[in-house]
C-alpha cells in the first residue's frame, strides 16, 4: 500500500494536523488496526478508544486484547461498555442502529474529554459501497447516494468535532494485505457473518450477485458516490444562499422562514430547504425520510390548517406570512411579532413614537392633505379619518371578549379572538399584541387592518397616519 497516498489523504482530504490529538475508534478489527498503524507511521498524535457492545460472549476478551495492543504500541487508550440489546429495546431501535448510536455517543464523549481535533473511524471503500447500496434500496436522494465523506462536519453528534474516514478510498482486500505485510494480528468479529443483519446480507449476498452482472459493480458504485459528492457540494452552496434569503430568524428552538419566498421555489429546491431546516434543528440528524419532506412540501404549497408534523418531534407551523419549524407552539419566537409587556393602557399624544419589545415601534402623526400617489395596502401603515376619532389615543393589549370592526366589513364586528385565529397568529403572540384604541373602540390592529368606522372618505379633511416600524 502506498503510504504517501495515506499521508496526502490524512492531510488534504481529512484536514488533520499533527500537533493535535485524534481520537481513533479502535474495534481491533483489520480496518481500525491498520488505520492505527498508518497514523502512527505518519506521526499523528493518536488516542485509541474501544467500546464493548456486549453482543457476544467473547467481546470482553477482545476489549482486553485491544488494550494490550495499544500498550505495545505506546498509544493512550480509553474504553467503555454498553449493553446494546437493552439500549436498542429501550430506545426502539434495531440492534445495528443502537450499536451505531452507542458507539458514537461514547466516541464523542471521549473526544471532548481529551480535546481531540477529530474522530477517526476506519470505514473502507467496501463500507462506502454498502452504505450507498442501502440508501439506493431506501429510495434516497442525492445526499444519500453520495455516501460518506472523508471529513464530515455535518452530523448529529457534535457541532465542532468532525468525523474523518481516511480509509474511504481503500478496499478491504488491500487492508488484509497490509495487515499481513505489517505483521498485525487483528480481531475478526464473527457477527460480521451473521445474515440477520441487513448490512451483512448486502455484503455477502446482494453485492456478489451484482458482480455477476458487472464484475466491477462495486467500483462503479464507489465512483458514483465520489461524483455525486462533488455535485452535492455545488448544490449545498446554492441551498445555503437560498436558505439565508428565506430565513427570518434562527434560534436553538426554532427556525422561521418567509412563506411567500419559499413556496414559489422549484420543488427540488423547496425540498432541500426543508431538509436543511430540519437538519439545523436536529444538528445534522440523518435519515430524514421522503414522506417527511413530502408532508412539509405539501403543507408549504397547499396548507391545510396551521400545523403539520414533520420528524423527531418537530412541527411545521404556518403563522401569518411565516413558516416556523419548532417542537411546540411555545417555541415560536415572539420577536417575530410586535409585542408589549404593558398590560395597562398607554396614552399616545400625536405626534408620537413609542418603542415596543424586540426593536418594534409605533409612530403616529397628522397629515393634511394626504400625499398624492400613496398606497393603502401596506399592513404596517394605516391612514384614518382623524375627525372621526377621540384623542388622546390609547395603546394596550386585547381584553377578553373585545370585538373589532375590520375595514371592508361594512360595520360588522368580529371577536378579536376569532380575528387572530383567521390571521393565523399564534396563541402566545396574541395576548401581548399592541392595539390602538379611540376611547374603547379598536381603530387599528398593527400589522393587519384598520377599523371600518374611521376609514378615509371623500369628505376626509384631516388624516391620521399610523406606522408599525419593524426592527
C-alpha positions as CSV (number, residue, x, y, z in Angstrom):
1,X,0.0,0.0,0.0
2,X,1.3,3.5,-0.9
3,X,1.9,5.2,2.4
4,X,2.4,8.5,0.5
5,X,-1.3,8.3,-0.6
6,X,-2.3,7.9,3.1
7,X,-0.2,10.9,4.1
8,X,-2.0,13.0,1.5
9,X,-5.4,11.7,2.5
10,X,-4.8,12.5,6.2
11,X,-3.6,16.0,5.5
12,X,-5.7,17.1,2.4
13,X,-8.9,15.1,2.5
14,X,-9.2,14.8,6.3
15,X,-7.5,18.1,7.1
16,X,-5.8,16.7,10.2
17,X,-3.0,18.5,12.0
18,X,0.0,16.6,13.5
19,X,0.2,18.7,16.6
20,X,-3.3,18.0,17.9
21,X,-4.7,14.6,19.1
22,X,-7.0,12.5,17.1
23,X,-9.4,10.0,18.7
24,X,-9.4,6.8,16.8
25,X,-12.3,4.3,17.2
26,X,-10.4,1.0,17.6
27,X,-12.5,-2.2,17.4
28,X,-9.4,-4.3,16.9
29,X,-10.5,-5.5,13.5
30,X,-8.3,-5.3,10.4
31,X,-9.6,-1.9,9.3
32,X,-9.2,0.0,12.6
33,X,-5.9,-1.7,13.5
34,X,-4.5,-0.9,10.0
35,X,-5.6,2.7,10.4
36,X,-3.9,3.0,13.8
37,X,-0.7,1.6,12.4
38,X,-0.8,4.0,9.4
39,X,-1.5,7.1,11.5
40,X,1.4,6.2,13.9
41,X,3.7,5.8,10.9
42,X,2.6,9.2,9.7
43,X,3.4,10.6,13.1
44,X,0.0,11.7,14.3
45,X,-1.0,12.0,17.9
46,X,-3.5,9.2,18.3
47,X,-5.7,8.2,21.2
48,X,-7.4,4.9,20.8
49,X,-11.0,4.3,22.1
50,X,-12.8,1.0,22.3
51,X,-16.5,0.3,23.2
52,X,-17.6,-3.2,24.2
53,X,-21.2,-3.6,22.8
54,X,-21.7,-6.8,24.9
55,X,-23.3,-8.5,22.0
56,X,-21.0,-11.5,22.0
57,X,-19.6,-13.6,24.9
58,X,-16.0,-13.0,23.7
59,X,-16.4,-9.2,23.5
60,X,-14.8,-8.6,26.9
61,X,-11.7,-10.7,26.0
62,X,-11.5,-8.7,22.7
63,X,-11.6,-5.4,24.6
64,X,-8.7,-6.7,26.8
65,X,-6.8,-7.7,23.7
66,X,-7.3,-4.3,22.1
67,X,-5.9,-2.7,25.3
68,X,-2.9,-5.0,25.1
69,X,-2.2,-3.9,21.5
70,X,-2.3,-0.3,22.4
71,X,0.0,-0.8,25.3
72,X,2.5,-2.5,23.0
73,X,2.3,0.4,20.5
74,X,2.5,3.0,23.3
75,X,-0.8,4.5,22.4
76,X,-3.1,6.2,25.0
77,X,-6.3,4.1,25.4
78,X,-9.8,4.5,26.8
79,X,-12.6,2.0,26.9
80,X,-16.2,1.7,27.8
81,X,-19.1,-0.8,27.6
82,X,-22.8,-0.6,26.7
83,X,-25.5,-3.3,26.8
84,X,-26.6,-2.7,23.2
85,X,-29.5,-5.1,23.3
86,X,-31.0,-3.2,26.3
87,X,-30.2,0.1,24.7
88,X,-32.0,-1.0,21.5
89,X,-35.0,-2.2,23.3
90,X,-35.4,0.9,25.5
91,X,-35.0,3.3,22.5
92,X,-37.0,1.2,20.0
93,X,-34.0,0.8,17.6
94,X,-32.6,-2.0,15.5
95,X,-29.5,-3.6,17.0
96,X,-27.4,-2.2,14.2
97,X,-28.7,1.4,14.8
98,X,-28.4,1.0,18.6
99,X,-24.8,-0.1,18.2
100,X,-24.0,2.8,16.0
101,X,-25.6,5.4,18.3
102,X,-24.0,3.9,21.4
103,X,-20.6,3.8,19.7
104,X,-20.7,7.5,18.5
105,X,-22.0,8.7,21.8
106,X,-19.1,7.1,23.5
107,X,-16.5,8.3,21.0
108,X,-17.7,11.9,21.1
109,X,-17.7,11.9,24.9
110,X,-14.1,10.7,24.9
111,X,-13.2,13.2,22.1
112,X,-14.5,16.1,24.1
113,X,-12.7,14.9,27.2
114,X,-9.3,14.6,25.5
115,X,-9.9,17.8,23.4
116,X,-9.4,15.8,20.1
117,X,-9.4,17.7,16.8
118,X,-11.4,14.9,15.2
119,X,-12.7,11.4,15.5
120,X,-11.1,8.9,13.0
121,X,-13.1,5.8,12.0
122,X,-12.0,3.1,9.7
123,X,-14.7,2.9,7.1
124,X,-13.3,1.5,3.8
125,X,-14.3,1.7,0.2
126,X,-16.3,-1.5,0.7
127,X,-18.2,0.2,3.6
128,X,-18.9,3.1,1.3
129,X,-20.4,0.9,-1.4
130,X,-22.5,-1.0,1.2
131,X,-23.8,2.4,2.6
132,X,-24.7,3.7,-0.9
133,X,-26.5,0.4,-1.8
134,X,-28.5,0.7,1.5
135,X,-29.5,4.2,0.5
136,X,-30.5,3.1,-3.0
137,X,-32.8,0.4,-1.6
138,X,-34.4,3.0,0.7
139,X,-35.0,5.3,-2.3
140,X,-32.6,8.0,-1.1
141,X,-31.9,11.3,-2.9
142,X,-28.5,12.6,-4.0
143,X,-27.5,13.4,-0.4
144,X,-27.8,9.6,0.5
145,X,-26.3,8.4,-2.8
146,X,-23.1,10.3,-2.2
147,X,-22.4,8.1,0.8
148,X,-19.9,9.1,3.4
149,X,-17.2,11.8,3.1
150,X,-13.6,11.8,4.1
151,X,-14.4,14.6,6.5
152,X,-17.8,15.2,7.9
153,X,-18.7,18.3,9.9
154,X,-22.5,18.0,9.5
155,X,-23.6,15.2,11.8
156,X,-25.9,14.9,14.9
157,X,-23.2,14.3,17.5
158,X,-21.2,17.5,17.9
159,X,-21.2,20.9,16.2
160,X,-17.4,21.3,16.5
161,X,-15.7,17.9,16.2
162,X,-15.6,16.3,12.7
163,X,-15.6,12.7,11.8
164,X,-12.8,11.7,9.4
165,X,-12.6,8.5,7.3
166,X,-9.0,8.1,6.0
167,X,-9.6,4.6,4.5
168,X,-12.6,5.5,2.4
169,X,-10.6,5.0,-0.8
170,X,-9.0,1.7,0.2
171,X,-10.6,-1.7,-0.4
172,X,-10.9,-4.4,2.3
173,X,-8.7,-6.7,0.3
174,X,-5.9,-4.1,0.5
175,X,-6.4,-3.8,4.2
176,X,-6.0,-7.5,4.8
177,X,-2.8,-7.5,2.7
178,X,-1.5,-4.5,4.7
179,X,-2.1,-6.4,8.0
180,X,-0.1,-9.3,6.6
181,X,2.8,-7.1,5.4
182,X,2.9,-5.3,8.8
183,X,2.5,-8.4,10.9
184,X,-0.6,-7.0,12.5
185,X,-2.9,-9.5,14.3
186,X,-6.5,-8.2,14.2
187,X,-9.6,-9.5,15.9
188,X,-12.2,-10.9,13.5
189,X,-15.8,-10.1,14.6
190,X,-17.8,-13.3,13.9
191,X,-21.0,-11.2,13.9
192,X,-19.9,-9.9,10.5
193,X,-21.1,-13.2,9.1
194,X,-24.5,-13.1,10.8
195,X,-27.0,-12.8,8.0
196,X,-29.7,-11.5,10.2
197,X,-28.1,-8.1,9.9
198,X,-29.0,-6.0,6.8
199,X,-25.5,-4.8,6.0
200,X,-24.2,-8.4,6.2
201,X,-26.8,-9.6,3.7
202,X,-25.8,-6.8,1.3
203,X,-22.1,-7.6,1.8
204,X,-22.3,-11.4,1.4
205,X,-25.4,-11.8,-0.8
206,X,-26.6,-8.8,-2.9
207,X,-23.2,-7.3,-3.9
208,X,-21.7,-10.6,-5.0
209,X,-24.9,-11.1,-7.1
210,X,-24.5,-7.7,-8.7
211,X,-20.9,-8.6,-9.6
212,X,-22.3,-11.5,-11.8
213,X,-23.8,-8.7,-14.0
214,X,-20.8,-6.4,-13.7
215,X,-17.5,-7.6,-12.2
216,X,-16.7,-4.0,-11.3
217,X,-20.1,-3.1,-9.8
218,X,-18.6,-2.1,-6.5
219,X,-16.0,0.2,-8.2
220,X,-18.8,1.7,-10.2
221,X,-20.9,2.5,-7.1
222,X,-17.8,3.9,-5.4
223,X,-17.1,6.2,-8.4
224,X,-20.8,7.3,-8.4
225,X,-20.5,8.3,-4.8
226,X,-17.5,10.5,-5.4
227,X,-19.1,12.2,-8.4
228,X,-22.3,12.9,-6.5
229,X,-20.3,14.2,-3.5
230,X,-18.8,16.9,-5.8
231,X,-22.2,17.7,-7.3
232,X,-23.8,17.8,-3.9
233,X,-21.2,20.3,-2.7
234,X,-22.2,22.7,-5.6
235,X,-25.9,22.2,-4.7
236,X,-25.2,22.8,-1.0
237,X,-23.8,26.2,-1.9
238,X,-27.0,27.1,-3.8
239,X,-29.2,25.8,-1.0
240,X,-27.2,27.7,1.6
241,X,-27.7,31.0,-0.2
242,X,-31.5,30.5,-0.8
243,X,-32.0,29.3,2.7
244,X,-30.4,32.5,4.1
245,X,-32.6,34.5,1.7
246,X,-35.7,32.8,3.1
247,X,-34.6,32.9,6.7
248,X,-36.2,35.3,9.1
249,X,-34.9,34.1,12.5
250,X,-32.9,31.1,13.7
251,X,-32.7,30.2,17.4
252,X,-31.9,26.9,19.1
253,X,-35.6,26.0,19.5
254,X,-36.9,27.1,16.1
255,X,-36.3,28.3,12.6
256,X,-38.6,30.9,10.9
257,X,-38.8,31.2,7.1
258,X,-40.6,33.6,4.8
259,X,-43.6,31.6,3.5
260,X,-44.0,33.7,0.3
261,X,-40.4,33.3,-0.6
262,X,-40.2,29.6,0.0
263,X,-43.5,28.5,-1.6
264,X,-42.5,29.8,-5.0
265,X,-39.3,27.8,-5.2
266,X,-38.9,24.9,-7.6
267,X,-39.9,21.6,-5.9
268,X,-36.4,20.2,-5.7
269,X,-35.0,23.4,-4.0
270,X,-38.0,23.6,-1.7
271,X,-37.4,20.1,-0.5
272,X,-33.8,20.8,0.2
273,X,-34.7,23.9,2.1
274,X,-37.0,21.9,4.3
275,X,-34.4,19.1,4.8
276,X,-31.7,21.7,5.7
277,X,-34.0,23.4,8.2
278,X,-34.8,20.1,10.0
279,X,-31.1,19.2,10.0
280,X,-30.2,22.5,11.5
281,X,-32.5,22.0,14.4
282,X,-31.5,18.3,14.9
283,X,-27.8,19.1,14.4
284,X,-27.4,17.0,11.3
285,X,-29.7,14.2,12.1
286,X,-29.6,11.7,9.2
287,X,-32.3,9.5,7.7
288,X,-35.0,12.2,7.2
289,X,-37.3,10.2,5.0
290,X,-39.1,11.0,1.8
291,X,-42.5,11.0,3.5
292,X,-41.4,13.7,6.0
293,X,-40.2,16.1,3.3
294,X,-43.2,15.5,1.1
295,X,-45.6,16.3,4.1
296,X,-43.7,19.5,4.5
297,X,-43.7,20.3,0.8
298,X,-47.5,19.7,0.5
299,X,-48.1,21.9,3.6
300,X,-45.9,24.8,2.2
301,X,-47.6,24.8,-1.2
302,X,-51.1,23.9,-0.2
303,X,-51.5,24.5,3.6
304,X,-54.5,22.9,5.4
305,X,-54.7,24.2,8.9
306,X,-51.8,25.8,10.6
307,X,-49.6,22.9,11.6
308,X,-48.2,19.7,10.2
309,X,-46.0,17.1,12.0
310,X,-42.5,16.6,10.4
311,X,-40.0,14.4,12.1
312,X,-38.4,13.6,15.5
313,X,-40.9,15.8,17.4
314,X,-40.6,18.8,15.0
315,X,-43.7,20.5,13.6
316,X,-44.1,23.0,10.8
317,X,-46.3,25.9,11.7
318,X,-47.9,28.4,9.4
319,X,-48.1,31.7,11.2
320,X,-49.4,34.6,9.0
321,X,-46.7,35.0,6.3
322,X,-44.2,32.9,8.2
323,X,-43.3,29.2,8.4
324,X,-41.9,28.2,11.7
325,X,-40.2,24.8,12.4
326,X,-40.3,24.1,16.1
327,X,-41.3,21.3,18.5
328,X,-44.2,23.2,20.1
329,X,-46.1,26.5,19.7
330,X,-44.4,27.8,22.8
331,X,-41.0,27.6,21.0
332,X,-42.2,30.1,18.3
333,X,-40.1,33.3,18.8
334,X,-42.3,36.2,19.7
335,X,-39.7,38.7,18.4
336,X,-41.2,37.9,15.0
337,X,-44.3,39.9,16.0
338,X,-44.9,43.3,17.8
339,X,-45.3,42.8,21.5
340,X,-45.8,45.0,24.5
341,X,-45.3,44.0,28.1
342,X,-47.5,46.8,29.3
343,X,-50.9,45.4,30.3
344,X,-52.3,48.8,31.3
345,X,-53.4,51.5,28.8
346,X,-50.7,53.9,27.5
347,X,-51.9,57.3,26.2
348,X,-50.3,58.4,22.9
349,X,-50.3,62.1,22.2
350,X,-49.9,63.0,18.5
351,X,-47.2,63.0,17.2
352,X,-45.7,60.0,18.9
353,X,-43.0,57.4,18.6
354,X,-43.4,54.5,21.1
355,X,-40.8,51.7,21.4
356,X,-42.2,48.2,21.8
357,X,-40.3,45.0,22.5
358,X,-37.7,43.4,20.3
359,X,-36.9,46.5,18.3
360,X,-40.5,47.2,17.1
361,X,-42.1,50.7,17.4
362,X,-45.3,52.5,16.8
363,X,-45.5,56.0,15.4
364,X,-48.3,58.5,14.6
365,X,-48.7,61.9,13.0
366,X,-51.3,64.1,11.3
367,X,-51.3,64.6,7.6
368,X,-53.1,67.4,5.7
369,X,-53.5,66.9,2.8
370,X,-52.8,63.2,2.1
371,X,-49.6,62.8,0.0
372,X,-50.5,62.0,-3.7
373,X,-50.0,58.5,-5.0
374,X,-50.0,56.9,-1.6
375,X,-50.7,53.1,-1.5
376,X,-53.0,51.8,1.2
377,X,-52.2,48.1,1.0
378,X,-49.3,48.1,3.5
379,X,-50.4,46.3,6.7
380,X,-47.6,48.2,8.6
381,X,-49.3,51.5,7.9
382,X,-52.8,52.9,8.4
383,X,-54.5,56.1,7.2
384,X,-57.5,57.1,9.2
385,X,-60.1,60.0,9.3
386,X,-58.8,61.9,12.3
387,X,-62.1,63.8,12.7
388,X,-63.9,60.5,13.5
389,X,-61.6,59.8,16.4
390,X,-61.3,60.9,20.0
391,X,-57.9,61.8,21.4
392,X,-55.6,61.0,23.0
393,X,-55.3,57.6,21.5
394,X,-54.6,54.6,23.8
395,X,-52.4,51.6,23.3
396,X,-52.9,48.3,25.2
397,X,-53.3,44.6,24.6
398,X,-56.7,42.9,24.0
399,X,-59.1,42.3,26.9
400,X,-61.2,39.1,26.9
401,X,-64.4,39.4,24.8
402,X,-63.4,42.5,22.9
403,X,-64.6,43.0,19.3
404,X,-63.2,44.7,16.2
405,X,-64.8,46.3,13.1
406,X,-62.3,45.4,10.3
407,X,-62.1,47.6,7.3
408,X,-64.3,46.3,4.4
409,X,-66.9,44.5,6.6
410,X,-69.4,47.4,6.3
411,X,-69.6,48.0,10.1
412,X,-69.9,44.4,11.1
413,X,-67.8,43.3,14.1
414,X,-65.9,40.2,14.9
415,X,-64.4,38.9,18.1
416,X,-60.7,39.8,18.3
417,X,-60.0,36.2,19.4
418,X,-61.6,34.9,16.1
419,X,-59.8,37.6,14.1
420,X,-56.4,36.3,15.5
421,X,-57.3,32.8,14.5
422,X,-58.2,33.8,11.0
423,X,-54.9,35.7,10.7
424,X,-53.0,32.6,11.9
425,X,-51.4,34.5,14.7
426,X,-50.0,32.0,17.4
427,X,-51.8,32.0,20.7
428,X,-48.8,33.2,22.6
429,X,-48.4,36.3,20.5
430,X,-52.0,37.4,20.8
431,X,-52.1,38.3,24.5
432,X,-49.4,41.0,24.3
433,X,-50.1,42.3,20.7
434,X,-50.3,46.1,20.9
435,X,-53.7,47.5,19.7
436,X,-54.7,51.2,19.2
437,X,-57.9,52.5,20.6
438,X,-60.0,55.6,20.4
439,X,-62.0,55.6,23.6
440,X,-62.9,51.9,23.7
441,X,-63.0,51.2,20.0
442,X,-60.2,49.4,18.2
443,X,-59.0,51.7,15.4
444,X,-56.1,49.6,14.2
445,X,-54.6,46.1,14.6
446,X,-50.9,47.0,13.8
447,X,-49.6,44.7,11.1
448,X,-53.1,44.0,9.9
449,X,-56.2,46.1,9.3
450,X,-57.6,49.5,10.4
451,X,-61.2,49.8,11.6
452,X,-64.1,50.4,9.1
453,X,-65.7,53.3,11.1
454,X,-62.8,55.6,10.7
455,X,-61.8,54.9,7.1
456,X,-60.9,57.7,4.7
457,X,-63.7,59.1,2.6
458,X,-64.1,61.9,0.1
459,X,-65.1,64.1,2.9
460,X,-61.9,63.4,5.0
461,X,-60.1,66.7,5.8
462,X,-57.6,65.6,8.3
463,X,-55.6,62.3,8.1
464,X,-54.1,60.3,11.0
465,X,-51.1,58.4,9.7
466,X,-50.0,55.4,11.9
467,X,-47.0,53.2,11.4
468,X,-45.7,49.9,12.8
469,X,-42.0,50.0,12.4
470,X,-40.2,46.7,12.1
471,X,-36.7,46.1,13.5
